[in-house]
Amino acid sequence: MSNSRSTMTPKQREKASVFHSWSAQATIDPLMVTGAQGVYVTDEDGTTYLDFSSQLVNTNVGHQHPAVVQAIQKQAGTLATIAPQHGNESRYQAAEMILDRSFDGAAKVFFTNGGTEAVEHAVRMARLHTGRQKILAAYRSYHGATATSINLTGDPRRWPNDNGTSGVVHFFGPFLYRSVYGASTAQEESERALASLENTILFEGPSAFAAIILETVPGTAGIMVPPEGFLRGVRDICDRYGIVYIADEVMCGFGRTGSWFAYDQHGIKPDLVTFAKGVNSGYVPLGGVILNEELSATFNDRVYPGGLTYSGHPLACAAAVATIQAMDDEGIIENARRIGDEVLRPGLLDLAAKHKVIGDVRGLGVFFALELVTDRETKEPLAPYGSSSPAIGEVLRACRGEGLLIFNNFHRLHVVPPCTISDAEAREGLARLDRALTVADKYYVGH
Ligand SMILES: Cc1ncc(COP(=O)(O)O)c(C=O)c1O
């Protein structure tokens, strides 16, 4: 066995031994990464790529941020691990810093290893708190890959995992570009989505619902910034029917939209918040649930039936403390907002003026989506819903050829660089994207 390994390339060894996420194993062609710095990633041949994907939209402070790396090293030298029932400085400091930046009335943080566990626990807390079982979630959503989270998820990755008994009821959130409500303004879309949500609740049984879970800005499903008033309407509906409001901020939290949490920009207070990714840029796996006072008090005298060996792992929490501190010290969140307003939005609109294949540009901060379509009138996507296409494959290869890492889902490209990206780097990425998109122009058949 080891003899044959010695004659294999690193990529062959990776493919032979590692089972990869969301893939038919025989078809994968992983980029073999050997290093990364700031917004750049280097492969085994020494080629550098500008990272417009932040990996899986998690390296919010960029790669190898020195203060975060140093905090992990220091923590490893002091106390590398500790059981969850014990206390530890890095854990309570991380919890305090997260609470101080979340919402008025945020009481406690339950730490997990990542986003999907945060979602599992938020739902469990809501069910225990209300004594109800059903959960509302949006069709256009992604909430994670474990049993409850994948059933909450709206996208087609749910289908093979759907056990049909999850208690999840899906509805369509607002999305004007592909409105299912026949709306022509953002306000109409918002009002109709709220009416549909309330009707869904009334017809499913108002006393059946424990929680609604919503990505404040749906990420993987297409970066649809909710219209003004929609989330306040959701909050009102939750209050009317005693439903727990879970804001899933795993992707859109910690600076991505130009504020600590995306809900900050909508004047609402959720009851539970799930987070992961940007909390420590994913340098060590970490996620969690922020509980308001009411949810937290439910478990003051009643045992919470849930836990994890690595809940509040000191290396992950030390990385969170350093990440949050760096975001404050270096104005990283302000940078994300400014880059979105001054460089990415105008730059992407310029690309749309040049490439008709870009049907829509939307987003904020360092969180933008491009819809690639063959016809702006019919909005025919360049790949069908739930799938890819040779055309999209060609665009992605062109991006790679230009030295650009980009996030892709179905027919969409997402421009989601680290929050630390400079103006010059963002402009360089846009120039690479511009060149890559020329291969897509031939697929445009509209006017
Ligand atoms: C909104 C949202 N929730 C949950 C998750 C799941 O997080 P993880 O992959 O860390 O389990 C993701 C991952 O992309 C996400 O975007």
The ligand as an SDF file (V2000), in Angstrom:
LIG
                    3D

 16 16  0  0  0  0  0  0  0  0999 V2000
  -26.9130   29.8320    6.2460 C   0  0  0  0  0  0  0  0  0  0  0  0
  -26.1730   28.5780    6.5680 C   0  0  0  0  0  0  0  0  0  0  0  0
  -26.5700   27.8170    7.6030 N   0  0  0  0  0  0  0  0  0  0  0  0
  -25.9270   26.7000    7.9520 C   0  0  0  0  0  0  0  0  0  0  0  0
  -24.8300   26.2630    7.2470 C   0  0  0  0  0  0  0  0  0  0  0  0
  -24.1230   24.9970    7.6480 C   0  0  0  0  0  0  0  0  0  0  0  0
  -22.8840   25.3010    8.1960 O   0  0  0  0  0  0  0  0  0  0  0  0
  -21.7230   24.1890    8.2910 P   0  0  0  0  0  0  0  0  0  0  0  0
  -21.3250   23.8740    6.9000 O   0  0  0  0  0  0  0  0  0  0  0  0
  -20.6580   24.8830    9.1060 O   0  0  0  0  0  0  0  0  0  0  0  0
  -22.3000   23.0310    9.0140 O   0  0  0  0  0  0  0  0  0  0  0  0
  -24.3710   27.0120    6.1580 C   0  0  0  0  0  0  0  0  0  0  0  0
  -23.2030   26.5690    5.3660 C   0  0  0  0  0  0  0  0  0  0  0  0
  -22.8980   27.0640    4.3220 O   0  0  0  0  0  0  0  0  0  0  0  0
  -25.0590   28.2010    5.8080 C   0  0  0  0  0  0  0  0  0  0  0  0
  -24.6800   28.9470    4.7690 O   0  0  0  0  0  0  0  0  0  0  0  0
  1  2  1  0
  2  3  1  0
  2 15  2  0
  3  4  2  0
  4  5  1  0
  5  6  1  0
  5 12  2  0
  6  7  1  0
  7  8  1  0
  8  9  2  0
  8 10  1  0
  8 11  1  0
 12 13  1  0
 12 15  1  0
 13 14  2  0
 15 16  1  0
M  END
$$$$
